[in-house]
């Protein structure tokens, strides 16, 4: 009993220390948010100056509003995994597979009327959660590195998607379903409303719940989190299940907007989702990152993508730019962290 009290006291102290560390990082993140805010304005001005008649047109702004929520939700899924100290490279594949499951139900059960839509949504979300649980089991129970685990399951999910569709596109969904991805309420695109609801919910989960605190603690220091009494395996499992759930929502957003789905849909979103997370201030090592930062990065990337399209950049050139931008941000972050470490060492 005495030993148990000692462990609990030590866990409480460790938890308190990690909490204080998180608070100091959060204060630093305010500066990061200010930088992102300035960068958002700078990119908007630059893209507006590049092709003002096109970029500032109502059609273009509306198009951006309908496009960014789908990869934005997937970016939030990747963020959850990265904050926990891992990564989810299968998020886009989960989104595609979940979308295909929903599409097949929508096409094959039209006799159910609007009930087919409800069934399709539930089935898609369940698919995403199951895929996330699969990732979580590999990482938390079998201790497969997150990079390799999600890379492998991503290919597995892609293979399943190809098999069940035979490589063909599934299209032609009920109008009441495509309304989600193409309609507007009081002038606000429905996808933006969905994204805002999802982002708000994730911000609350990460910032106001015990589960969110455990994810941050696990990403900051897994050993300390374990000795604080946290069931690290269960926390990881739940984190990847949540990531899969968000990916499924992203998949539903994609197919409702495009009115079709194919096994290779959204393949470019993997790099974009990781880029958005890192640009938004998520630490690739885990333990730090906020939803507001990721949301700002999503807007920046969407404006850049739209501007590049107007400048008629090829898709290959876009991939090159995204990759170069990701490497540049990571190098800057590493250099900045080394300088801060040297400053702290010299002060001690």
Buried (B, 14 or more C-beta within 10 A) or exposed (E): EEEEEEEEEBBEEBBEBBEEBBEEBEEEBEEBBEEBEEBBEEBBEEBBEEBEEBBEEEEBEEBBBBBBBBBBBBBBBBBBBBBBBBBBBBBBBBBBBBBBBBBBBBBEBEEBEEEBBEBBBEBBBBBBBBBBBBBBBBBBEEEBEBEEBBBBBBEBBBEBBBEEBEEEBBEEBBEEBBEBBBBBEEEEBBBBBBBBEBBEEBBEBBEEEEBBBBBBBBBBBBEBBBBBEBEBBEBBBBBBBBBBBBBBBBBBBBBBBBBBBBBEBBEBBBBBBBBBBBBBBBBBEBBBBBBBBBBBBBBBBBBBBBBBBBEEBEEEEBEEBBEEBBEEBBEEBEEEEEEEEEEEEEEE
